[in-house]
Amino acid sequence: MNRVCSPYFDPDFDSLAERINGPKCRITIDNESLENCTVVKIDSVNKQGLLLEVVQVLTDMNLIILKGYISSDAGWFMDVFHVKDALGNKVTDQRVINYIQQAIGANREGIHKSKSGSRNILKCESPPEPRAIEMTGRDRPGLFSEISAALADLHCNVVEAHAWSHNARLACVVYISEEYTDTPIDHDRLLAIEDHLTTVLRATTNEESGNQQQVKTAYGLNPEGEGTVTDVERRLHQLMLSVRDFESPISKPIRSPRMGSPRSDINDKEEKILSVCIENCDEKGYSIVSIQCKDRRRLMFDTVCTLTDMQYVIFHASVDSRGGCAFQEYFIRHVDGYAMSTESEKERVVKCLKAAIERRACEGIRLELCANNRVGLLSDITRVLRESGLAVVRADVATEGGKARHTFYIRDISGNDIDMKFVKSMKSEMGEIDVAVNNETTTTTTATGSMTRGSSFRSLGDLMKSQFEKLSHNFVAI
């Protein structure tokens, strides 16, 4: 009888490297060190895009990032974030803490993260997933209303929609299903819908701008219902970048606020306090990007997302927010390993970062609506807004459990102050609908003089220029 021998493998061998060097990713959430915020620390083997993934997880949970220190030198990634929840409190919910640890760990290992604990408005209760359609092009007054009406005429049920308008460009992602069966739309009908929406987008545009109008089915976006809010927001950033919204339009379809009006004064102040500058650190081969602007939620996600999508790698960073002001500093190189070498490249990065910050800047009226969902509801709401002389500059539409929750940022097409009588008109036409209005223009804006960098914010560049070698060689696995 022949004896077959096989080699012996110690079951502990696979974890030997981890037992010697420590885990590949260690997430610590500390509520004891600081009195007024939670400290999130991440130590991990570095990989391209890891910072964006970490910021995306924190943003998904609607956490406010107060401070952040990032370094990814010598192949090791070290992050420290000071965060609060949406109410300004420490993060004490164990479910949130568990999700942060699991999601960041899953991203590091390349595992598809679970959406169970995420603030995921893309979730659809029915097993089949709706089709996602992306639209980009030149914006004009009432365009989002025209798109909504076209989808209603085509007997499409709008399950979810997100739209951004900036510098006379529009980017929109809409999830649709069949009107009566609420099932995914077949391929042939999708092509017909795309053709019809393309006609809507290209109406009243010249031949040159018509080339930017595009409608396509996004098969790769949220294919299995595992997407999150920031997945769609990152895609909107990419779509806006593709239509070059960082360039000023030749003619704006929506008139600017009147000179001397309160909103005009606020916009002027915010434009003055937004500053992006780039200088090179020749000694270490980095480009240093410095940003200061009015602070707001999701700001770090927008800037990190833009730099990542423009193929830049962030090696070190420091972010701080205080007194309504935000300061960010990034040490970056292009993916080819080189710093920015030309003024034209620096100018393009500055424009793109400013556009990313401005896309989500609050202006006008924030309108929140809640109603029983029905086919054509979005079309009816946007029609009332259009007939009231209001333009939609941002929109987030979600449906779940027979309810529809719509959030719009709107402004007057003529640049005048918004007449709040439109709320009464909407309630009379829509029937049973809950409406909440928040005037974003009344938010206090910090004066330009207070935006100077003082002793409260220590520039990472100032620290690193003197102690760069020490930082570089001390980051080792623990």
C-alpha positions in Angstrom: 0.0 0.0 0.0 1.4 3.3 -1.1 1.6 6.0 1.5 0.9 9.6 0.4 2.5 12.3 2.5 1.6 15.9 2.3 3.5 18.9 3.8 2.4 20.3 7.1 1.4 23.9 7.3 1.2 25.6 10.7 -2.2 27.3 10.9 -0.6 30.2 12.8 1.9 30.8 9.9 -0.5 33.1 8.0 -0.8 35.4 10.9 2.9 35.4 11.8 3.6 38.8 10.1 0.6 40.4 11.9 1.8 39.0 15.2 5.3 40.4 14.6 4.4 43.8 13.1 1.0 44.3 14.5 -2.3 44.4 12.5 -2.4 45.8 9.0 -5.1 48.3 10.2 -5.8 49.5 13.7 -8.7 51.9 14.4 -8.9 53.5 17.8 -11.9 55.6 18.9 -11.1 57.6 22.0 -13.7 59.5 24.0 -11.5 60.1 27.1 -8.6 62.3 25.8 -10.6 65.4 24.9 -13.6 66.9 26.6 -15.6 68.1 23.7 -15.0 65.7 20.8 -14.1 62.2 19.9 -10.6 61.3 18.6 -10.5 58.7 15.8 -7.0 57.3 15.1 -6.1 55.0 12.1 -2.8 53.2 11.8 -2.5 51.2 8.7 -0.4 49.9 5.9 -0.8 52.6 3.2 -2.5 52.2 -0.2 -3.6 54.6 -2.9 -6.9 56.3 -2.0 -7.1 55.2 1.6 -7.5 58.7 3.0 -10.5 59.3 0.8 -12.0 56.0 2.0 -11.5 57.0 5.6 -13.0 60.5 5.1 -15.9 58.9 3.2 -16.7 56.6 6.1 -16.7 59.5 8.5 -18.8 61.6 6.1 -21.3 58.8 5.6 -22.0 58.8 9.3 -22.6 62.6 9.1 -19.8 63.3 11.5 -18.2 66.8 11.7 -14.4 66.8 11.3 -13.0 69.6 13.5 -9.3 68.8 13.1 -7.2 66.2 11.2 -3.6 65.3 10.9 -2.6 62.9 8.2 0.8 61.3 7.2 1.5 58.4 4.9 5.3 58.5 4.8 7.4 55.3 4.5 4.5 53.2 3.4 2.6 53.6 6.7 -0.7 55.5 7.0 -1.4 57.5 10.2 -4.6 59.6 10.7 -5.9 61.5 13.7 -9.4 63.1 13.4 -11.3 65.1 16.0 -15.0 64.6 15.3 -18.4 65.3 16.6 -21.8 64.0 15.6 -24.4 66.0 13.7 -25.7 67.5 17.0 -22.3 68.6 18.2 -21.8 65.8 20.7 -19.2 63.1 21.1 -19.6 59.9 19.2 -20.9 57.5 21.9 -23.4 55.3 19.9 -21.8 51.9 19.9 -23.4 51.0 16.6 -21.8 54.0 14.9 -18.4 53.2 16.5 -18.7 49.6 15.3 -19.6 50.6 11.8 -16.6 53.0 11.6 -14.2 50.3 12.7 -15.7 47.6 10.4 -16.0 49.9 7.3 -12.5 51.3 7.5 -11.1 47.8 8.2 -13.1 46.4 5.3 -11.9 49.1 2.9 -8.3 48.5 4.0 -8.6 44.7 3.3 -10.5 45.3 0.0 -13.7 43.8 1.4 -17.0 45.2 0.2 -18.4 47.0 3.2 -21.8 46.3 4.7 -24.4 49.0 4.5 -26.2 47.9 7.7 -24.9 50.7 9.8 -24.5 53.4 7.1 -26.6 56.4 6.6 -27.5 55.0 3.2 -30.4 56.7 1.5 -29.8 54.7 -1.7 -31.3 51.6 0.0 -34.4 50.3 -1.9 -36.7 47.9 -0.1 -37.6 45.9 -3.2 -35.1 43.2 -4.3 -34.6 44.5 -7.9 -32.5 47.6 -8.1 -33.6 50.7 -10.1 -31.6 51.8 -13.1 -29.3 54.8 -12.6 -29.1 57.5 -15.4 -26.4 60.2 -15.4 -27.0 63.5 -17.1 -24.5 66.4 -17.7 -24.6 69.6 -19.6 -25.4 73.3 -19.7 -27.9 74.4 -17.1 -30.8 76.8 -17.7 -33.7 78.0 -15.6 -36.2 75.2 -15.1 -34.1 72.4 -16.6 -34.4 70.1 -13.6 -38.2 70.6 -13.8 -38.2 69.7 -17.5 -36.2 66.5 -16.7 -38.7 65.6 -14.0 -41.6 66.2 -16.3 -40.0 64.2 -19.2 -39.5 61.2 -16.8 -43.2 61.4 -15.7 -44.3 61.5 -19.4 -42.2 58.5 -20.1 -44.0 56.6 -17.2 -40.9 56.4 -15.1 -41.0 56.2 -11.3 -38.2 58.3 -9.8 -36.9 56.3 -6.9 -34.1 58.7 -6.1 -32.4 61.7 -7.6 -29.4 64.0 -7.0 -28.6 67.1 -8.9 -26.0 69.8 -8.7 -25.8 73.1 -10.6 -22.7 75.3 -10.7 -21.4 77.8 -13.1 -24.2 77.2 -15.6 -23.5 73.4 -15.6 -25.7 70.6 -14.4 -24.8 67.2 -13.2 -27.7 64.8 -12.3 -28.0 61.1 -11.2 -31.5 59.7 -11.3 -32.6 56.2 -10.3 -35.7 55.1 -12.1 -38.0 52.1 -12.4 -41.2 51.2 -14.3 -44.2 53.3 -13.3 -46.7 50.6 -12.5 -44.6 47.5 -11.6 -41.7 49.3 -9.9 -39.3 46.9 -11.7 -36.1 47.7 -13.5 -36.5 49.1 -17.0 -35.3 47.0 -19.8 -32.4 47.9 -22.1 -34.4 48.9 -25.2 -36.6 51.3 -23.2 -33.6 52.7 -21.5 -32.2 53.7 -24.8 -35.4 55.5 -25.8 -35.4 57.3 -22.4 -31.8 58.4 -22.9 -32.6 59.7 -26.4 -35.6 61.7 -25.1 -33.7 63.2 -22.1 -30.8 64.1 -24.5 -33.3 66.1 -26.6 -34.5 67.9 -23.4 -30.9 68.7 -22.4 -30.0 70.0 -25.8 -33.0 72.3 -26.3 -32.1 76.0 -26.8 -28.4 75.3 -26.7 -25.9 76.1 -29.4 -23.9 73.5 -31.3 -20.8 74.0 -29.2 -22.4 73.7 -25.8 -24.6 70.8 -27.1 -21.5 68.7 -27.2 -21.4 68.8 -23.4 -25.0 67.4 -23.1 -24.8 63.8 -22.2 -27.2 61.1 -20.9 -26.1 57.6 -20.2 -27.0 54.6 -18.1 -24.6 54.2 -15.1 -24.5 50.4 -14.9 -21.4 50.5 -12.6 -23.0 52.9 -10.0 -24.5 51.1 -7.0 -25.0 47.8 -9.0 -25.9 45.7 -5.9 -27.5 48.3 -3.6 -24.3 48.7 -1.6 -23.7 52.4 -2.4 -23.7 55.2 0.1 -24.5 58.9 -0.1 -20.9 59.8 -0.7 -20.6 57.3 -3.6 -23.2 59.4 -5.5 -21.6 62.7 -4.3 -18.2 61.6 -5.6 -19.8 60.7 -8.9 -21.4 64.2 -9.1 -18.0 65.8 -8.5 -16.6 63.7 -11.3 -19.5 64.6 -13.6 -19.1 68.3 -12.8 -15.3 68.0 -13.5 -16.1 66.4 -16.9 -18.2 69.4 -18.0 -15.5 71.8 -16.8 -17.6 73.7 -14.3 -14.4 75.2 -12.9 -14.5 77.5 -15.9 -16.7 80.6 -15.8 -19.6 80.4 -18.3 -19.8 82.8 -21.2 -23.3 83.7 -20.2 -25.1 82.6 -17.1 -28.7 81.4 -17.4 -29.6 82.5 -13.9 -29.0 86.1 -13.1 -26.9 87.1 -10.2 -28.4 88.8 -7.2 -28.9 92.5 -7.4 -26.0 94.7 -6.3 -26.6 95.8 -2.8 -29.0 93.0 -1.8 -28.2 91.1 1.3 -27.5 87.9 -0.6 -25.2 89.7 -3.0 -23.2 91.1 0.0 -23.0 87.6 1.5 -21.8 86.0 -1.7 -19.2 88.7 -2.1 -17.9 88.1 1.4 -17.7 84.3 0.9 -15.9 84.8 -2.4 -13.3 87.0 -0.7 -12.6 84.5 2.1 -12.2 81.6 -0.3 -8.5 81.2 -0.9 -6.5 78.4 -2.6 -2.8 78.7 -3.2 -0.1 76.3 -4.2 3.6 76.4 -3.6 6.3 73.8 -4.1 8.6 72.3 -1.5 11.6 71.6 -3.7 13.6 70.0 -0.9 11.2 67.1 -0.6 9.5 67.3 -4.0 6.0 68.1 -2.7 3.4 70.6 -3.9 1.8 72.3 -0.9 -1.9 73.2 -1.3 -3.3 75.6 1.2 -7.0 76.3 1.5 -8.9 78.7 3.7 -12.6 79.3 3.4 -15.9 79.4 5.3 -16.3 76.1 7.2 -19.2 73.7 6.4 -20.0 70.1 6.7 -18.5 67.6 4.2 -15.8 70.2 3.2 -12.9 67.8 3.7 -14.6 65.1 1.6 -15.1 67.5 -1.3 -11.4 68.7 -1.3 -9.9 65.2 -0.8 -12.3 63.7 -3.4 -11.2 66.4 -6.0 -7.5 65.9 -5.4 -7.8 62.1 -5.6 -9.9 62.2 -8.8 -7.4 64.6 -10.4 -4.8 61.8 -9.8 -2.9 63.4 -7.0 -1.6 61.5 -4.0 -1.9 63.1 -0.5 1.2 62.3 1.6 0.7 64.7 4.5 -2.2 66.9 5.5 -3.5 69.1 8.3 -7.0 70.4 8.6 -8.5 72.7 11.2 -11.8 74.6 11.7 -12.4 77.3 14.2 -14.9 80.2 14.5 -16.6 79.3 11.3 -13.3 79.3 9.3 -11.7 76.2 7.8 -7.9 75.8 7.1 -6.6 72.9 5.1 -3.1 72.1 4.0 -2.1 69.1 1.7 1.3 67.9 0.7 0.8 66.2 -2.6 2.4 64.7 -5.7 1.0 63.5 -9.0 0.6 59.8 -9.3 3.7 59.8 -11.5 5.7 60.8 -8.4 6.4 64.5 -9.3 5.2 67.8 -7.9 3.4 70.3 -10.0 5.9 71.8 -12.4 4.0 74.4 -14.4 1.9 77.4 -13.5 -0.9 76.2 -15.8 -1.1 73.0 -13.8 -1.3 74.9 -10.5 -3.9 77.2 -11.9 -6.1 74.3 -13.0 -5.9 72.6 -9.6 -6.7 75.9 -7.9 -9.8 76.4 -10.1 -11.0 72.8 -9.6 -10.7 73.0 -5.8 -12.5 76.3 -5.7 -15.3 74.8 -7.8 -15.5 71.7 -5.6 -15.9 74.0 -2.5 -18.5 76.2 -4.2 -20.7 73.4 -5.6 -22.0 72.6 -2.2 -21.9 76.2 -0.7 -25.2 77.1 0.8 -27.1 79.9 -0.9 -30.7 80.8 -1.2 -33.5 78.8 0.5 -33.3 75.2 1.7 -36.7 73.6 1.1 -37.5 70.2 2.7 -40.6 68.4 1.7 -42.2 65.2 3.0 -45.2 63.6 1.3 -46.8 60.3 0.4 -44.9 59.1 -2.6 -46.6 58.8 -6.0 -45.6 58.8 -9.6 -45.2 62.4 -10.9 -44.7 63.9 -7.5 -41.3 65.3 -8.3 -42.6 66.7 -11.6 -45.4 68.5 -9.8 -43.2 70.0 -7.1 -40.5 71.3 -9.5 -43.3 72.7 -11.8 -44.6 74.8 -8.9 -41.1 76.0 -8.2 -40.5 76.9 -11.9 -43.9 78.7 -12.2 -42.9 80.7 -9.0 -39.8 81.9 -10.8 -37.4 79.8 -8.7 -34.4 77.8 -9.9 -33.2 74.6 -8.3 -29.4 74.7 -7.7 -29.2 71.5 -5.7 -31.6 68.6 -5.2 -31.7 65.4 -3.2 -34.7 63.2 -3.6 -35.3 59.9 -1.8 -38.2 57.5 -1.4 -38.7 54.8 1.1 -41.6 52.9 2.5 -44.2 54.9 0.5 -42.8 58.2 1.7 -40.9 60.8 -0.4 -38.4 63.1 1.2 -37.2 65.9 -1.1 -34.6 68.6 -0.3 -34.0 71.5 -2.6 -31.8 74.5 -2.6 -33.6 77.2 -4.5 -33.1 80.8 -5.5 -35.0 83.4 -7.5 -34.2 83.3 -11.2 -34.1 87.2 -11.4 -31.8 87.5 -8.4 -34.5 89.0 -6.2 -35.3 87.9 -2.7 -37.6 84.9 -2.7 -41.3 85.5 -2.1 -42.3 83.0 0.5 -45.9 82.9 -0.9 -44.8 80.0 -3.1 -45.0 77.8 0.0 -48.7 78.5 0.3 -49.1 77.8 -3.4 -47.3 74.5 -3.1 -49.4 73.3 -0.2 -52.6 74.2 -2.1 -51.6 72.3 -5.2 -49.8 69.3 -3.5 -52.4 68.6 -0.9 -51.1 66.8 2.2 -47.4 67.7 2.2 -45.1 68.8 5.0 -42.9 71.8 4.2 -39.9 73.1 6.1 -38.0 76.2 5.0 -34.6 77.3 6.1 -33.0 80.6 4.8 -29.4 79.7 4.3 -28.4 83.2 3.4 -29.1 84.3 7.0 -26.1 82.3 8.3 -23.5 84.5 9.8 -20.4 84.9 7.6 -17.1 85.6 9.1 -15.3 88.7 7.9 -12.3 88.4 5.7 -10.0 89.9 8.3 -10.6 87.1 10.7 -9.5 84.5 8.2 -5.8 85.2 8.7 -3.9 82.3 10.1 -3.1 83.0 13.7 -1.4 81.1 16.5 -4.4 78.8 16.9 -3.5 77.0 13.6 0.0 75.8 13.1 0.7 75.2 9.5 1.8 71.7 8.7 4.3 73.2 6.3 5.9 75.2 9.1 6.3 72.1 11.2 7.5 69.8 8.4 10.1 72.1 6.9 12.1 72.0 10.1 11.5 68.4 11.2 10.7 66.5 8.0 13.4 63.9 8.4 12.2 63.1 11.9 8.6 62.6 10.7 9.7 60.5 7.8 11.7 57.9 9.7 9.6 57.6 12.8 6.5 56.2 11.2 6.9 52.5 11.6 4.5 49.6 12.2 3.5 49.0 15.8 
